[in-house]
Amino acid sequence: MAIVFTGPAATVRLGYQKAATVGSWRVEGGVLTATVVDADGFRITQSPLELEIPNKEGPPTRRRLADVTVANGYLTARLLKGH
């Protein structure tokens, strides 16, 4: 049984630059799926990309991404272990 995390919104970053804004997202078995609100067609193809999840208190949670794909309004990627 895989652990599932969900959220209402997040940002995908290339360094400090925004590569994409996502709406509802889900992580299951280390795979992220999310609806795309907007994406920079060039930045989203670069690496290293990082998922930035806002927290109510404190700094955002950040996780490195690999194998990022955007198609039909959805983003999929693998979350890498560690930071």
PDB file with one MODEL, atoms N, CA, C and O in Angstrom:
MODEL        1
ATOM      1  N   MET A   1       0.849  -1.193   0.000  1.00  0.00           N
ATOM      2  CA  MET A   1       0.000   0.000   0.000  1.00  0.00           C
ATOM      3  C   MET A   1       0.886   1.246   0.000  1.00  0.00           C
ATOM      4  O   MET A   1       1.718   1.422   0.891  1.00  0.00           O
ATOM      5  N   ALA A   2       0.709   2.089  -0.981  1.00  0.00           N
ATOM      6  CA  ALA A   2       1.516   3.301  -1.118  1.00  0.00           C
ATOM      7  C   ALA A   2       0.931   4.433  -0.280  1.00  0.00           C
ATOM      8  O   ALA A   2      -0.284   4.537  -0.108  1.00  0.00           O
ATOM      9  N   ILE A   3       1.815   5.272   0.232  1.00  0.00           N
ATOM     10  CA  ILE A   3       1.386   6.472   0.946  1.00  0.00           C
ATOM     11  C   ILE A   3       1.020   7.516  -0.104  1.00  0.00           C
ATOM     12  O   ILE A   3       1.729   7.684  -1.096  1.00  0.00           O
ATOM     13  N   VAL A   4      -0.094   8.219   0.122  1.00  0.00           N
ATOM     14  CA  VAL A   4      -0.590   9.219  -0.824  1.00  0.00           C
ATOM     15  C   VAL A   4      -0.587  10.590  -0.159  1.00  0.00           C
ATOM     16  O   VAL A   4      -1.065  10.747   0.965  1.00  0.00           O
ATOM     17  N   PHE A   5      -0.046  11.576  -0.860  1.00  0.00           N
ATOM     18  CA  PHE A   5      -0.079  12.972  -0.423  1.00  0.00           C
ATOM     19  C   PHE A   5      -0.832  13.762  -1.481  1.00  0.00           C
ATOM     20  O   PHE A   5      -0.674  13.504  -2.674  1.00  0.00           O
ATOM     21  N   THR A   6      -1.642  14.714  -1.062  1.00  0.00           N
ATOM     22  CA  THR A   6      -2.360  15.566  -2.006  1.00  0.00           C
ATOM     23  C   THR A   6      -2.289  17.010  -1.545  1.00  0.00           C
ATOM     24  O   THR A   6      -1.981  17.291  -0.386  1.00  0.00           O
ATOM     25  N   GLY A   7      -2.575  17.919  -2.461  1.00  0.00           N
ATOM     26  CA  GLY A   7      -2.607  19.324  -2.114  1.00  0.00           C
ATOM     27  C   GLY A   7      -3.357  20.121  -3.163  1.00  0.00           C
ATOM     28  O   GLY A   7      -3.618  19.636  -4.264  1.00  0.00           O
ATOM     29  N   PRO A   8      -3.708  21.375  -2.799  1.00  0.00           N
ATOM     30  CA  PRO A   8      -4.500  22.204  -3.710  1.00  0.00           C
ATOM     31  C   PRO A   8      -3.682  22.950  -4.762  1.00  0.00           C
ATOM     32  O   PRO A   8      -4.216  23.319  -5.808  1.00  0.00           O
ATOM     33  N   ALA A   9      -2.383  23.180  -4.498  1.00  0.00           N
ATOM     34  CA  ALA A   9      -1.569  23.962  -5.436  1.00  0.00           C
ATOM     35  C   ALA A   9      -0.092  23.829  -5.072  1.00  0.00           C
ATOM     36  O   ALA A   9       0.257  23.531  -3.930  1.00  0.00           O
ATOM     37  N   ALA A  10       0.762  24.054  -6.062  1.00  0.00           N
ATOM     38  CA  ALA A  10       2.212  24.027  -5.856  1.00  0.00           C
ATOM     39  C   ALA A  10       2.869  24.728  -7.040  1.00  0.00           C
ATOM     40  O   ALA A  10       2.209  25.095  -8.012  1.00  0.00           O
ATOM     41  N   THR A  11       4.174  24.902  -6.934  1.00  0.00           N
ATOM     42  CA  THR A  11       4.952  25.534  -7.998  1.00  0.00           C
ATOM     43  C   THR A  11       6.099  24.617  -8.377  1.00  0.00           C
ATOM     44  O   THR A  11       6.709  23.989  -7.511  1.00  0.00           O
ATOM     45  N   VAL A  12       6.394  24.536  -9.663  1.00  0.00           N
ATOM     46  CA  VAL A  12       7.582  23.821 -10.120  1.00  0.00           C
ATOM     47  C   VAL A  12       8.600  24.898 -10.477  1.00  0.00           C
ATOM     48  O   VAL A  12       8.307  25.817 -11.242  1.00  0.00           O
ATOM     49  N   ARG A  13       9.796  24.772  -9.913  1.00  0.00           N
ATOM     50  CA  ARG A  13      10.822  25.799 -10.119  1.00  0.00           C
ATOM     51  C   ARG A  13      12.066  25.237 -10.789  1.00  0.00           C
ATOM     52  O   ARG A  13      12.446  24.083 -10.594  1.00  0.00           O
ATOM     53  N   LEU A  14      12.683  26.101 -11.587  1.00  0.00           N
ATOM     54  CA  LEU A  14      14.005  25.881 -12.147  1.00  0.00           C
ATOM     55  C   LEU A  14      14.879  26.916 -11.461  1.00  0.00           C
ATOM     56  O   LEU A  14      14.905  28.080 -11.863  1.00  0.00           O
ATOM     57  N   GLY A  15      15.595  26.494 -10.424  1.00  0.00           N
ATOM     58  CA  GLY A  15      16.293  27.461  -9.587  1.00  0.00           C
ATOM     59  C   GLY A  15      15.244  28.327  -8.903  1.00  0.00           C
ATOM     60  O   GLY A  15      14.307  27.797  -8.305  1.00  0.00           O
ATOM     61  N   TYR A  16      15.381  29.636  -8.977  1.00  0.00           N
ATOM     62  CA  TYR A  16      14.387  30.529  -8.376  1.00  0.00           C
ATOM     63  C   TYR A  16      13.267  30.874  -9.363  1.00  0.00           C
ATOM     64  O   TYR A  16      12.258  31.460  -8.970  1.00  0.00           O
ATOM     65  N   GLN A  17      13.436  30.514 -10.646  1.00  0.00           N
ATOM     66  CA  GLN A  17      12.445  30.863 -11.660  1.00  0.00           C
ATOM     67  C   GLN A  17      11.291  29.862 -11.688  1.00  0.00           C
ATOM     68  O   GLN A  17      11.486  28.660 -11.511  1.00  0.00           O
ATOM     69  N   LYS A  18      10.095  30.382 -11.914  1.00  0.00           N
ATOM     70  CA  LYS A  18       8.920  29.519 -12.005  1.00  0.00           C
ATOM     71  C   LYS A  18       8.888  28.833 -13.362  1.00  0.00           C
ATOM     72  O   LYS A  18       8.936  29.490 -14.402  1.00  0.00           O
ATOM     73  N   ALA A  19       8.805  27.490 -13.346  1.00  0.00           N
ATOM     74  CA  ALA A  19       8.664  26.723 -14.581  1.00  0.00           C
ATOM     75  C   ALA A  19       7.209  26.373 -14.830  1.00  0.00           C
ATOM     76  O   ALA A  19       6.781  26.253 -15.978  1.00  0.00           O
ATOM     77  N   ALA A  20       6.434  26.206 -13.736  1.00  0.00           N
ATOM     78  CA  ALA A  20       5.013  25.889 -13.874  1.00  0.00           C
ATOM     79  C   ALA A  20       4.297  26.144 -12.563  1.00  0.00           C
ATOM     80  O   ALA A  20       4.887  26.073 -11.484  1.00  0.00           O
ATOM     81  N   THR A  21       3.015  26.441 -12.680  1.00  0.00           N
ATOM     82  CA  THR A  21       2.120  26.496 -11.530  1.00  0.00           C
ATOM     83  C   THR A  21       1.141  25.357 -11.717  1.00  0.00           C
ATOM     84  O   THR A  21       0.564  25.192 -12.792  1.00  0.00           O
ATOM     85  N   VAL A  22       0.953  24.569 -10.663  1.00  0.00           N
ATOM     86  CA  VAL A  22       0.002  23.461 -10.749  1.00  0.00           C
ATOM     87  C   VAL A  22      -1.118  23.672  -9.750  1.00  0.00           C
ATOM     88  O   VAL A  22      -0.934  24.263  -8.686  1.00  0.00           O
ATOM     89  N   GLY A  23      -2.280  23.172 -10.123  1.00  0.00           N
ATOM     90  CA  GLY A  23      -3.427  23.186  -9.223  1.00  0.00           C
ATOM     91  C   GLY A  23      -3.381  21.930  -8.378  1.00  0.00           C
ATOM     92  O   GLY A  23      -2.337  21.600  -7.817  1.00  0.00           O
ATOM     93  N   SER A  24      -4.482  21.235  -8.280  1.00  0.00           N
ATOM     94  CA  SER A  24      -4.525  20.046  -7.430  1.00  0.00           C
ATOM     95  C   SER A  24      -3.460  19.039  -7.872  1.00  0.00           C
ATOM     96  O   SER A  24      -3.286  18.769  -9.061  1.00  0.00           O
ATOM     97  N   TRP A  25      -2.761  18.497  -6.886  1.00  0.00           N
ATOM     98  CA  TRP A  25      -1.684  17.555  -7.160  1.00  0.00           C
ATOM     99  C   TRP A  25      -1.798  16.351  -6.242  1.00  0.00           C
ATOM    100  O   TRP A  25      -2.460  16.397  -5.205  1.00  0.00           O
ATOM    101  N   ARG A  26      -1.135  15.268  -6.646  1.00  0.00           N
ATOM    102  CA  ARG A  26      -1.172  14.011  -5.891  1.00  0.00           C
ATOM    103  C   ARG A  26       0.172  13.315  -6.063  1.00  0.00           C
ATOM    104  O   ARG A  26       0.710  13.248  -7.168  1.00  0.00           O
ATOM    105  N   VAL A  27       0.706  12.803  -4.967  1.00  0.00           N
ATOM    106  CA  VAL A  27       1.917  11.995  -5.014  1.00  0.00           C
ATOM    107  C   VAL A  27       1.562  10.624  -4.467  1.00  0.00           C
ATOM    108  O   VAL A  27       1.094  10.489  -3.336  1.00  0.00           O
ATOM    109  N   GLU A  28       1.795   9.604  -5.295  1.00  0.00           N
ATOM    110  CA  GLU A  28       1.551   8.225  -4.883  1.00  0.00           C
ATOM    111  C   GLU A  28       2.675   7.361  -5.421  1.00  0.00           C
ATOM    112  O   GLU A  28       2.971   7.377  -6.616  1.00  0.00           O
ATOM    113  N   GLY A  29       3.301   6.603  -4.523  1.00  0.00           N
ATOM    114  CA  GLY A  29       4.396   5.735  -4.947  1.00  0.00           C
ATOM    115  C   GLY A  29       5.557   6.497  -5.558  1.00  0.00           C
ATOM    116  O   GLY A  29       6.250   5.974  -6.431  1.00  0.00           O
ATOM    117  N   GLY A  30       5.780   7.726  -5.111  1.00  0.00           N
ATOM    118  CA  GLY A  30       6.887   8.518  -5.623  1.00  0.00           C
ATOM    119  C   GLY A  30       6.624   9.185  -6.958  1.00  0.00           C
ATOM    120  O   GLY A  30       7.538   9.754  -7.554  1.00  0.00           O
ATOM    121  N   VAL A  31       5.372   9.123  -7.445  1.00  0.00           N
ATOM    122  CA  VAL A  31       5.020   9.746  -8.723  1.00  0.00           C
ATOM    123  C   VAL A  31       4.049  10.896  -8.481  1.00  0.00           C
ATOM    124  O   VAL A  31       3.019  10.732  -7.826  1.00  0.00           O
ATOM    125  N   LEU A  32       4.392  12.050  -9.017  1.00  0.00           N
ATOM    126  CA  LEU A  32       3.560  13.247  -8.923  1.00  0.00           C
ATOM    127  C   LEU A  32       2.671  13.340 -10.146  1.00  0.00           C
ATOM    128  O   LEU A  32       3.143  13.184 -11.272  1.00  0.00           O
ATOM    129  N   THR A  33       1.389  13.592  -9.938  1.00  0.00           N
ATOM    130  CA  THR A  33       0.476  13.965 -11.018  1.00  0.00           C
ATOM    131  C   THR A  33      -0.209  15.250 -10.578  1.00  0.00           C
ATOM    132  O   THR A  33      -0.587  15.388  -9.415  1.00  0.00           O
ATOM    133  N   ALA A  34      -0.368  16.183 -11.494  1.00  0.00           N
ATOM    134  CA  ALA A  34      -0.952  17.477 -11.148  1.00  0.00           C
ATOM    135  C   ALA A  34      -1.611  18.108 -12.353  1.00  0.00           C
ATOM    136  O   ALA A  34      -1.212  17.859 -13.491  1.00  0.00           O
ATOM    137  N   THR A  35      -2.623  18.926 -12.102  1.00  0.00           N
ATOM    138  CA  THR A  35      -3.225  19.718 -13.172  1.00  0.00           C
ATOM    139  C   THR A  35      -2.354  20.956 -13.385  1.00  0.00           C
ATOM    140  O   THR A  35      -1.894  21.568 -12.421  1.00  0.00           O
ATOM    141  N   VAL A  36      -2.134  21.315 -14.620  1.00  0.00           N
ATOM    142  CA  VAL A  36      -1.290  22.464 -14.956  1.00  0.00           C
ATOM    143  C   VAL A  36      -2.150  23.711 -15.074  1.00  0.00           C
ATOM    144  O   VAL A  36      -3.106  23.749 -15.848  1.00  0.00           O
ATOM    145  N   VAL A  37      -1.801  24.729 -14.300  1.00  0.00           N
ATOM    146  CA  VAL A  37      -2.464  26.035 -14.393  1.00  0.00           C
ATOM    147  C   VAL A  37      -1.769  26.854 -15.470  1.00  0.00           C
ATOM    148  O   VAL A  37      -2.424  27.428 -16.340  1.00  0.00           O
ATOM    149  N   ASP A  38      -0.440  26.908 -15.413  1.00  0.00           N
ATOM    150  CA  ASP A  38       0.360  27.536 -16.463  1.00  0.00           C
ATOM    151  C   ASP A  38       1.759  26.940 -16.424  1.00  0.00           C
ATOM    152  O   ASP A  38       2.215  26.454 -15.389  1.00  0.00           O
ATOM    153  N   ALA A  39       2.431  26.987 -17.565  1.00  0.00           N
ATOM    154  CA  ALA A  39       3.785  26.437 -17.656  1.00  0.00           C
ATOM    155  C   ALA A  39       4.594  27.231 -18.669  1.00  0.00           C
ATOM    156  O   ALA A  39       4.070  27.670 -19.693  1.00  0.00           O
ATOM    157  N   ASP A  40       5.870  27.409 -18.372  1.00  0.00           N
ATOM    158  CA  ASP A  40       6.814  28.010 -19.301  1.00  0.00           C
ATOM    159  C   ASP A  40       7.353  26.864 -20.153  1.00  0.00           C
ATOM    160  O   ASP A  40       8.035  25.975 -19.643  1.00  0.00           O
ATOM    161  N   GLY A  41       7.051  26.883 -21.438  1.00  0.00           N
ATOM    162  CA  GLY A  41       7.395  25.791 -22.336  1.00  0.00           C
ATOM    163  C   GLY A  41       8.874  25.444 -22.373  1.00  0.00           C
ATOM    164  O   GLY A  41       9.230  24.289 -22.604  1.00  0.00           O
ATOM    165  N   PHE A  42       9.742  26.427 -22.149  1.00  0.00           N
ATOM    166  CA  PHE A  42      11.185  26.158 -22.140  1.00  0.00           C
ATOM    167  C   PHE A  42      11.646  25.683 -20.771  1.00  0.00           C
ATOM    168  O   PHE A  42      12.281  24.634 -20.664  1.00  0.00           O
ATOM    169  N   ARG A  43      11.337  26.433 -19.730  1.00  0.00           N
ATOM    170  CA  ARG A  43      11.841  26.098 -18.389  1.00  0.00           C
ATOM    171  C   ARG A  43      11.402  24.714 -17.921  1.00  0.00           C
ATOM    172  O   ARG A  43      12.168  24.019 -17.253  1.00  0.00           O
ATOM    173  N   ILE A  44      10.190  24.308 -18.260  1.00  0.00           N
ATOM    174  CA  ILE A  44       9.675  23.022 -17.783  1.00  0.00           C
ATOM    175  C   ILE A  44      10.448  21.850 -18.403  1.00  0.00           C
ATOM    176  O   ILE A  44      10.355  20.726 -17.912  1.00  0.00           O
ATOM    177  N   THR A  45      11.205  22.101 -19.472  1.00  0.00           N
ATOM    178  CA  THR A  45      11.996  21.033 -20.099  1.00  0.00           C
ATOM    179  C   THR A  45      13.430  20.986 -19.578  1.00  0.00           C
ATOM    180  O   THR A  45      14.203  20.113 -19.971  1.00  0.00           O
ATOM    181  N   GLN A  46      13.785  21.911 -18.704  1.00  0.00           N
ATOM    182  CA  GLN A  46      15.152  21.999 -18.205  1.00  0.00           C
ATOM    183  C   GLN A  46      15.296  21.206 -16.896  1.00  0.00           C
ATOM    184  O   GLN A  46      14.320  20.670 -16.371  1.00  0.00           O
ATOM    185  N   SER A  47      16.511  21.145 -16.390  1.00  0.00           N
ATOM    186  CA  SER A  47      16.737  20.506 -15.090  1.00  0.00           C
ATOM    187  C   SER A  47      17.877  21.221 -14.382  1.00  0.00           C
ATOM    188  O   SER A  47      18.722  21.825 -15.042  1.00  0.00           O
ATOM    189  N   PRO A  48      17.919  21.167 -13.071  1.00  0.00           N
ATOM    190  CA  PRO A  48      17.039  20.387 -12.191  1.00  0.00           C
ATOM    191  C   PRO A  48      15.766  21.159 -11.859  1.00  0.00           C
ATOM    192  O   PRO A  48      15.812  22.354 -11.565  1.00  0.00           O
ATOM    193  N   LEU A  49      14.637  20.469 -11.907  1.00  0.00           N
ATOM    194  CA  LEU A  49      13.362  21.051 -11.509  1.00  0.00           C
ATOM    195  C   LEU A  49      13.039  20.611 -10.086  1.00  0.00           C
ATOM    196  O   LEU A  49      13.450  19.543  -9.634  1.00  0.00           O
ATOM    197  N   GLU A  50      12.289  21.469  -9.396  1.00  0.00           N
ATOM    198  CA  GLU A  50      11.963  21.212  -8.002  1.00  0.00           C
ATOM    199  C   GLU A  50      10.498  21.565  -7.747  1.00  0.00           C
ATOM    200  O   GLU A  50      10.015  22.611  -8.180  1.00  0.00           O
ATOM    201  N   LEU A  51       9.806  20.683  -7.044  1.00  0.00           N
ATOM    202  CA  LEU A  51       8.432  20.948  -6.632  1.00  0.00           C
ATOM    203  C   LEU A  51       8.486  21.747  -5.342  1.00  0.00           C
ATOM    204  O   LEU A  51       9.175  21.360  -4.398  1.00  0.00           O
ATOM    205  N   GLU A  52       7.761  22.861  -5.294  1.00  0.00           N
ATOM    206  CA  GLU A  52       7.717  23.713  -4.109  1.00  0.00           C
ATOM    207  C   GLU A  52       6.278  23.745  -3.600  1.00  0.00           C
ATOM    208  O   GLU A  52       5.381  24.274  -4.257  1.00  0.00           O
ATOM    209  N   ILE A  53       6.077  23.163  -2.406  1.00  0.00           N
ATOM    210  CA  ILE A  53       4.751  23.069  -1.810  1.00  0.00           C
ATOM    211  C   ILE A  53       4.672  24.067  -0.657  1.00  0.00           C
ATOM    212  O   ILE A  53       5.437  23.953   0.301  1.00  0.00           O
ATOM    213  N   PRO A  54       3.761  25.046  -0.729  1.00  0.00           N
ATOM    214  CA  PRO A  54       3.656  26.025   0.360  1.00  0.00           C
ATOM    215  C   PRO A  54       3.133  25.366   1.635  1.00  0.00           C
ATOM    216  O   PRO A  54       2.317  24.445   1.582  1.00  0.00           O
ATOM    217  N   ASN A  55       3.609  25.846   2.770  1.00  0.00           N
ATOM    218  CA  ASN A  55       3.133  25.402   4.076  1.00  0.00           C
ATOM    219  C   ASN A  55       2.475  26.569   4.792  1.00  0.00           C
ATOM    220  O   ASN A  55       2.853  27.721   4.580  1.00  0.00           O
ATOM    221  N   LYS A  56       1.498  26.282   5.636  1.00  0.00           N
ATOM    222  CA  LYS A  56       0.814  27.356   6.373  1.00  0.00           C
ATOM    223  C   LYS A  56       1.795  28.117   7.243  1.00  0.00           C
ATOM    224  O   LYS A  56       1.701  29.337   7.377  1.00  0.00           O
ATOM    225  N   GLU A  57       2.732  27.399   7.833  1.00  0.00           N
ATOM    226  CA  GLU A  57       3.748  28.032   8.678  1.00  0.00           C
ATOM    227  C   GLU A  57       5.113  27.531   8.238  1.00  0.00           C
ATOM    228  O   GLU A  57       5.268  26.366   7.872  1.00  0.00           O
ATOM    229  N   GLY A  58       6.082  28.399   8.277  1.00  0.00           N
ATOM    230  CA  GLY A  58       7.436  28.007   7.936  1.00  0.00           C
ATOM    231  C   GLY A  58       7.701  27.998   6.447  1.00  0.00           C
ATOM    232  O   GLY A  58       6.844  28.364   5.643  1.00  0.00           O
ATOM    233  N   PRO A  59       8.910  27.571   6.092  1.00  0.00           N
ATOM    234  CA  PRO A  59       9.300  27.569   4.681  1.00  0.00           C
ATOM    235  C   PRO A  59       8.569  26.481   3.897  1.00  0.00           C
ATOM    236  O   PRO A  59       8.055  25.526   4.478  1.00  0.00           O
ATOM    237  N   PRO A  60       8.528  26.632   2.572  1.00  0.00           N
ATOM    238  CA  PRO A  60       7.867  25.613   1.757  1.00  0.00           C
ATOM    239  C   PRO A  60       8.646  24.301   1.759  1.00  0.00           C
ATOM    240  O   PRO A  60       9.848  24.281   2.025  1.00  0.00           O
ATOM    241  N   THR A  61       7.956  23.218   1.464  1.00  0.00           N
ATOM    242  CA  THR A  61       8.582  21.912   1.276  1.00  0.00           C
ATOM    243  C   THR A  61       9.053  21.838  -0.161  1.00  0.00           C
ATOM    244  O   THR A  61       8.313  22.201  -1.075  1.00  0.00           O
ATOM    245  N   ARG A  62      10.274  21.373  -0.374  1.00  0.00           N
ATOM    246  CA  ARG A  62      10.829  21.284  -1.731  1.00  0.00           C
ATOM    247  C   ARG A  62      11.319  19.868  -1.995  1.00  0.00           C
ATOM    248  O   ARG A  62      11.953  19.247  -1.142  1.00  0.00           O
ATOM    249  N   ARG A  63      11.019  19.369  -3.184  1.00  0.00           N
ATOM    250  CA  ARG A  63      11.463  18.039  -3.603  1.00  0.00           C
ATOM    251  C   ARG A  63      11.912  18.089  -5.057  1.00  0.00           C
ATOM    252  O   ARG A  63      11.226  18.655  -5.908  1.00  0.00           O
ATOM    253  N   ARG A  64      13.059  17.498  -5.334  1.00  0.00           N
ATOM    254  CA  ARG A  64      13.581  17.432  -6.698  1.00  0.00           C
ATOM    255  C   ARG A  64      12.704  16.523  -7.556  1.00  0.00           C
ATOM    256  O   ARG A  64      12.140  15.541  -7.073  1.00  0.00           O
ATOM    257  N   LEU A  65      12.603  16.869  -8.831  1.00  0.00           N
ATOM    258  CA  LEU A  65      11.794  16.111  -9.784  1.00  0.00           C
ATOM    259  C   LEU A  65      12.657  15.548 -10.910  1.00  0.00           C
ATOM    260  O   LEU A  65      13.695  16.111 -11.257  1.00  0.00           O
ATOM    261  N   ALA A  66      12.212  14.441 -11.465  1.00  0.00           N
ATOM    262  CA  ALA A  66      12.858  13.851 -12.633  1.00  0.00           C
ATOM    263  C   ALA A  66      11.775  13.371 -13.591  1.00  0.00           C
ATOM    264  O   ALA A  66      10.632  13.156 -13.187  1.00  0.00           O
ATOM    265  N   ASP A  67      12.132  13.207 -14.845  1.00  0.00           N
ATOM    266  CA  ASP A  67      11.215  12.682 -15.865  1.00  0.00           C
ATOM    267  C   ASP A  67       9.911  13.475 -15.936  1.00  0.00           C
ATOM    268  O   ASP A  67       8.826  12.896 -15.987  1.00  0.00           O
ATOM    269  N   VAL A  68      10.024  14.798 -15.939  1.00  0.00           N
ATOM    270  CA  VAL A  68       8.847  15.671 -15.961  1.00  0.00           C
ATOM    271  C   VAL A  68       8.234  15.680 -17.357  1.00  0.00           C
ATOM    272  O   VAL A  68       8.928  15.880 -18.354  1.00  0.00           O
ATOM    273  N   THR A  69       6.923  15.459 -17.411  1.00  0.00           N
ATOM    274  CA  THR A  69       6.184  15.473 -18.669  1.00  0.00           C
ATOM    275  C   THR A  69       4.930  16.321 -18.491  1.00  0.00           C
ATOM    276  O   THR A  69       4.231  16.204 -17.485  1.00  0.00           O
ATOM    277  N   VAL A  70       4.650  17.172 -19.469  1.00  0.00           N
ATOM    278  CA  VAL A  70       3.418  17.950 -19.479  1.00  0.00           C
ATOM    279  C   VAL A  70       2.667  17.587 -20.751  1.00  0.00           C
ATOM    280  O   VAL A  70       3.188  17.725 -21.858  1.00  0.00           O
ATOM    281  N   ALA A  71       1.432  17.121 -20.577  1.00  0.00           N
ATOM    282  CA  ALA A  71       0.604  16.757 -21.728  1.00  0.00           C
ATOM    283  C   ALA A  71      -0.865  16.825 -21.345  1.00  0.00           C
ATOM    284  O   ALA A  71      -1.248  16.431 -20.244  1.00  0.00           O
ATOM    285  N   ASN A  72      -1.671  17.320 -22.249  1.00  0.00           N
ATOM    286  CA  ASN A  72      -3.124  17.372 -22.057  1.00  0.00           C
ATOM    287  C   ASN A  72      -3.542  18.019 -20.741  1.00  0.00           C
ATOM    288  O   ASN A  72      -4.504  17.588 -20.106  1.00  0.00           O
ATOM    289  N   GLY A  73      -2.811  19.058 -20.336  1.00  0.00           N
ATOM    290  CA  GLY A  73      -3.170  19.790 -19.125  1.00  0.00           C
ATOM    291  C   GLY A  73      -2.733  19.143 -17.824  1.00  0.00           C
ATOM    292  O   GLY A  73      -3.128  19.587 -16.746  1.00  0.00           O
ATOM    293  N   TYR A  74      -1.915  18.089 -17.914  1.00  0.00           N
ATOM    294  CA  TYR A  74      -1.434  17.406 -16.703  1.00  0.00           C
ATOM    295  C   TYR A  74       0.080  17.320 -16.704  1.00  0.00           C
ATOM    296  O   TYR A  74       0.709  17.207 -17.756  1.00  0.00           O
ATOM    297  N   LEU A  75       0.657  17.375 -15.514  1.00  0.00           N
ATOM    298  CA  LEU A  75       2.082  17.209 -15.325  1.00  0.00           C
ATOM    299  C   LEU A  75       2.291  15.901 -14.573  1.00  0.00           C
ATOM    300  O   LEU A  75       1.585  15.619 -13.605  1.00  0.00           O
ATOM    301  N   THR A  76       3.245  15.113 -15.010  1.00  0.00           N
ATOM    302  CA  THR A  76       3.653  13.916 -14.276  1.00  0.00           C
ATOM    303  C   THR A  76       5.158  13.977 -14.100  1.00  0.00           C
ATOM    304  O   THR A  76       5.871  14.497 -14.958  1.00  0.00           O
ATOM    305  N   ALA A  77       5.643  13.438 -12.976  1.00  0.00           N
ATOM    306  CA  ALA A  77       7.075  13.427 -12.689  1.00  0.00           C
ATOM    307  C   ALA A  77       7.363  12.430 -11.569  1.00  0.00           C
ATOM    308  O   ALA A  77       6.477  12.037 -10.811  1.00  0.00           O
ATOM    309  N   ARG A  78       8.627  12.040 -11.493  1.00  0.00           N
ATOM    310  CA  ARG A  78       9.092  11.229 -10.364  1.00  0.00           C
ATOM    311  C   ARG A  78       9.684  12.154  -9.323  1.00  0.00           C
ATOM    312  O   ARG A  78      10.412  13.086  -9.663  1.00  0.00           O
ATOM    313  N   LEU A  79       9.381  11.910  -8.057  1.00  0.00           N
ATOM    314  CA  LEU A  79      10.023  12.635  -6.968  1.00  0.00           C
ATOM    315  C   LEU A  79      11.301  11.897  -6.614  1.00  0.00           C
ATOM    316  O   LEU A  79      11.294  10.678  -6.446  1.00  0.00           O
ATOM    317  N   LEU A  80      12.396  12.633  -6.501  1.00  0.00           N
ATOM    318  CA  LEU A  80      13.663  12.038  -6.143  1.00  0.00           C
ATOM    319  C   LEU A  80      13.819  12.023  -4.630  1.00  0.00           C
ATOM    320  O   LEU A  80      13.325  12.916  -3.942  1.00  0.00           O
ATOM    321  N   LYS A  81      14.493  11.027  -4.120  1.00  0.00           N
ATOM    322  CA  LYS A  81      14.722  10.941  -2.681  1.00  0.00           C
ATOM    323  C   LYS A  81      15.747  11.977  -2.266  1.00  0.00           C
ATOM    324  O   LYS A  81      16.628  12.344  -3.044  1.00  0.00           O
ATOM    325  N   GLY A  82      15.626  12.443  -1.037  1.00  0.00           N
ATOM    326  CA  GLY A  82      16.554  13.460  -0.541  1.00  0.00           C
ATOM    327  C   GLY A  82      16.204  14.821  -1.080  1.00  0.00           C
ATOM    328  O   GLY A  82      15.131  15.028  -1.647  1.00  0.00           O
ATOM    329  N   HIS A  83      17.124  15.749  -0.897  1.00  0.00           N
ATOM    330  CA  HIS A  83      16.850  17.111  -1.356  1.00  0.00           C
ATOM    331  C   HIS A  83      17.824  17.519  -2.413  1.00  0.00           C
ATOM    332  O   HIS A  83      17.750  18.638  -2.922  1.00  0.00           O
TER     333      HIS A  83
ENDMDL
END
